[in-house]
């Protein structure tokens, strides 16, 4: 991928993150009244969603960094 493509992907991703934080739901909703196995599955699902959310929020840094690196290396 070219530097321009990586920078474009990073900028679009960053815009999506800003829009999600601004207009997205405040929480995914907790199902704490659940008991037994359903409570365990709920906690596990929320943990996985939390990790994926962090990847979504900070993932734009990778294409931006690679794009800047390739742009600087090229010039």
N, C-alpha and C positions, 0 to 999 in steps of 0.2 A: 504494500500500500504506500501511496505517496504521502508526503508530509501534509499536503493540503487536505487529502482525504481523512487522515487521522485527526487533524485539527477540526475539520468539519464535524466528524463523529463526536469528538469531545465536546464541542460547543453545543451541538444538538442535545447530547446526553445531559450536559449541565443545565440547559434550559428546561429539559424534562424534569430534572430533580428540583429545580427552583419552583416550577409550576406545581409539582406534586406536594412539596412542602407547604406552599401557599394555599392550594385549593383542595388538597387531598384530605382524607379522613384523619381525625385527630388520634384515633386509636383503632386497632383492629377488633376490639371488643374481647373481653375475657369471659370465659365460660366457667367461672369458679364454682357455681352451684353444682357442677358435674361431680360425680363420685366415682371412686375406683379407677377402672381402666380408662373411662372417658376423660377423667381429670388428667391422668398421665398423658394420654394422647393429646389433649388440649395444650398442656404445658410443652410437650415436645414440638407440636406444630407451631406454637408461638415462638419458641426458641429458634426454630429453623427460619420462620418468617423474619425474625429479628436479624439473623445473620444475612439473609438475602437482602433485607432492607439496607443494611450497612454496605453491602456490596454495591447496591444500586446507588446509594448516596455518594460513595467515594470512588466508584469505578471510573468515573469520567476523568480522573486524574491520569490514568494509564494512557489513553489515546492522546491526551493533551501533551503529556511528557514525551511520548514517543514522537509525536508530530514536531514538537519544538526541537528535539534532538536531531531528527532527520533534516529539518530545515536548516539548523545551524551547521550541521556536518556538511550539507550540500553547498552552503554559501561560505 
